[in-house]
Amino acid sequence: MTASEARPLTAIRRFPSGFLWGTATAAYQIEGAAAEDGRTPSIWDTFSHTPGKVFAGHTGDVAVDHYHRFRDDVRLMAGLGLTAYRFSVSWSRVQPTGRGPAVQKGLDFYRALVDELLAAGIRPALTLYHWDLPQELEDAGGWPERATAERFGEYATLVADALGDRVDRWTTLNEPWCSAFLGYGSGVHAPGRTDPVAALRAAHHLNLAHGLAVQALRAALPPRAEVGVSLNLHEVRPLTRAPGDVEAARRIDTVGNGIWLGPMLDGTYPEDLPADTARLTDWAFVRPGDTATAHQPLDFLGVNYYTPTVVSAPGGAEPGMADGGHGGGAFSPWPGADEVVFHQPPGELTAMGWSVDASGLYDLLTRLARQYPELPLYVTENGAAYEDVVGPDGTVHDPERIAYLHGHLEAVHRAVEDGADVRGYFLWSLLDNFEWAYGYGKRFGAVHVDYATQQRTPKASAHWYARVARSGELPARDADAD
């Protein structure tokens, strides 16, 4: 038992001075204005307008209208005492075809957003890509094609030239695992393709795109800028210590984590990845020098965590868990490991059906700290969906989310005490929004949105998180009453 584990739950936990307290969003999930000021369709516009792809036929055409309401939303953030805001840029808003010059009206929106944040004392953290590839690039082959990675490097330069004078923290990609394996493998995300070889090609070209973007950002940004990537790394646990279950966990760790950490941070793919996927591809699409390009020096690693992954050897998948809780598609998002069985851990579940287990976040952060001790970490996404409703008194009471956040912030604090260099936490999400294939059926926001009126109502969890952000202290468990 570590010293931090031994601390009583009644103790107040203070985070380091300068620790960033933020929230996170993604462009397609909140902006709306889908056809305004030169924006053209992304793969998510096309996917959401395809019958049967998104819950109840929902689309991001309007979303929560952040494009027109961003000043009010920044005031909300300031009122919650936040010191950072992680947002993504819509590629098809600033470079609609994925080629050529930028659309200035699109860049002007992000300039105005950043200026508003800075005026409110909130540090912007910009993500270049959160899944919304311009449809024209998908029509040319999408991420399975090398040219898309090259276009991404050019896009990075456009955004850096426009915003590099005012944004100091840059993220290349958000959760490339989802882009590659949910988008091209299981098909439950845009563009909805179900080809495991295309998924592996996409993964490689996303790695390459990351490296090209880091090079482009370093060339365009001032020296003070920090550049990193956000990965949804899987805390993979074998169901038992039986050799078959341990092997199953290894396979999922390789195609879930090693496929990104290897090229980006180690300069090579895991040795077992080609063998695991040999029946699918010979990896001839990897050219000499590609992994060196992907392996660029980084200033931080963003960690997105929601729930652990429990697996066992083949033997009959649990109902609803064949894909590990990633959308329930008929095709696997785990190329080379599609026979692995996923299990639902016992205990509390969120509205997504995901297990509430903060120990996974602690284990993940401390593992990364041991593996990459010189690389600062940020928790760039963490949160939970629940069935939130506005009560008769106009408030939203969400004690489950407060308990979830408390437990996960305890895990972060414990990891810091045990040596992990974690420098900030970004709650997912600021606002209820378009939750990808779940449409508006799942609510992750700290702020409730009435989608018919666009009225924003901070939930009890938002006020709780505001107190933590302002004080830098996590209260004792018995002080969580809202």
Disulfide bonds with the S-S distance in Angstrom:
none
